[in-house]
Amino acid sequence: MARQQLSFAVGRTPALMDTLNRVAQGAGVYDEEGLTVARVPSGGAAASAEACSSGRIDICPIGIEVIFAGYEDGIRLKLFFARLARYTYVLGVPEDSPIRSLADFRGATIGVHILGAGSAGKVAVDSMLATAGLREGDYALAAVGYEDAALDAVMSKRVAATAFPAYELIPFQLAGVKLRVFPHPLLKDIVNGGYVASPATIERKSDALAHFSRAIVKASLFVQFNPAAAARFVLEASGTPFTVADVERRTQELRLWDALPGTDPWSTRIGYVPPEGIDLYGRILTEHGLVKRALPASDVVTNQFLAFANDFDREAFKERAEQWKPSS
């Protein structure tokens, strides 16, 4: 059977968020699913969304917020497979902070990556703290950037808290920063990020996207069954030299990241996006000004590849993953 071709948007994604694609490539599961997946530079999330909506790129790894926000501008995309197990944003404070509940954030300065009305981070903060009766003006937001700059803002106590996707707190933990983490009371179990494609691409390349989805399930299981090998795949894909210590650190990151799909490797619903959760999130995004109107989940989500993606011999794959060696 001829290999099927797919193009995959590569934007400004933190290294951890590219894990499943790198593992799918390194572990050979794209090959066994009969795929050639070409990585195409695409810029930020908005640029990626436009490229996928127009059909110039097949798959974009972006958040559902971008799909909602772009709808009024003619962007038509559907989230067809989740790459996370739950809502990404959490509030984090140092373990010695006096903040012990959402109500305690009154008067606090909270670090977000960027400021701007309707940003996903701002919506996360506003909607979380609204559940404790707080409103804008009861707390302040400060832009703290990414990675080392964000870590410095916390360590220097320039901000009392952070509002980041949970995976971005893992480097903080590895740096010895002990955190108290608050998940979103309403959205904590709702998936808001994954792989998206245009409705036309989903129809035209449905078989290839089904095999891509199964490759992602296998990659997520590989991370669970052999995190050290998965860490090596991610580092090898960077194209820069790395050491045993680098592999150990990345392995630790993967073990700490409990929001990856596949944490229950025997589940047959890995990659599922709950429509009812997306309906709720759409209403929250509208209420807090990120989008002009909520859309029904059926306009922005499909789970049509879920059964195929999860249909393979888990035991055989587990054995293969556990026996993988760098020289193989």
Helices and strands as residue ranges (DSSP letters): E 4-11, G 15-18, H 19-26, H 29-32, E 35-43, H 45-53, E 60-63, H 64-70, G 71-73, E 78-82, E 89-94, G 102-105, E 109-112, H 120-130, E 140-143, H 147-155, E 161-165, G 166-169, H 170-174, E 179-183, E 193-197, H 199-204, H 206-225, H 227-237, H 244-256, H 275-287, H 297-300, H 306-309, H 314-323
